[in-house]
């Protein structure tokens, strides 16, 4: 009896197993759900990066690109200025209390710029330029010299070039402000000489006329040097207060039969004179000038080298057009103040040449010749 019961249980189990297998094959038995793969966006390509710069050495400042040399913008209605460098330094003192900077790698200085053969002291240098125009020498005014020195110290301390001083600045002085409206020259070169400053003014159409004012009898002049900062030499020249002589116009520069160096127009002159001269690019010849007296002007000009006419550009209070409206206003004001007409040779004059110049004026043609060294 027991054996029959076991056979019955075994048969039932077999039939149950077969039934379950059949149900699974027919899809009647539920299966475990498997989540389908989730579609993902492709990873973005790697973002290119700039190569990392090596960290600066501790305590060593990152190198600063050298500043260009530059000089001034003109006085309110009578003058302007911008750069230059080197030669022996005579009587000019270093700015006080400026310890030498720690040695750091320096870029090689730019090559020297050709300069005229001028005097070695401030007064000699200025009078060398005036002699090229046949003008009498000027004298120092000691009070003005001290005031110009104060303004030069302000330019060094503030690392700027300016025709004024900010009363709120701790380096301001009433003495410096008294000289601030004159010509200035600032440069990153600690060894720049007075000859460089005057050479810069002499080769700028809007600085040259004040050096050649026939009424000028006294000046204030100072040059200071500094061992640190961006501005390391500052020269300041007061040409405003000493105009007490007769207005003996016309003035010709270079004067008849004089010999001058073959110089180039200052590239940092303010205002820039080249917008008036279509197609002109540096190097351009240095200015040749006729001063006739207030508000007078030339209507045309010609230049010959060795008997052959060369291209030149005429700047007057009527023809000058600057790059900006204010540049035009400033430039015309400077030229009008002494009736200045300027010829710019398209290229620097050659050495050892005879140069003939003529201007057409209301009083007739004004012509003369000079030579280049």
Secondary structure, 3 states (H helix, E strand, C coil): CHHHHHHHHHHHHHHHHHHHHHHHHCCCCCCCCCCCCCCCCCCCCCCCCCCCCCCCCCCCCCCCCCCCCEECCCCCCCCCCCCCCCCCCCCCCECCCCCCCCCCCCCCCCCCCCCCCCCCCHHHHHHHHHHHCCCCCCEECHHHHHHHHHHHHHHHHHCCCCCCCCCCCCCCCHHHHHHCCCEEEEECCCCCCHHHHHHHHHCCCCCHHHHCCCCECEEEEEEEECCCCCCCEEEEEECCCCECCCCCCCEEECCCCCEECCCECCCCCCCCCHHHCCCCCCCCECEEEEECCCCCCEEEEEEEECCEEECEEEECCCCCCCCCHHHHHHHHHHHHHCCEEEEEECCCCCCCCEEEEEEEECCEEEEEEEEEC
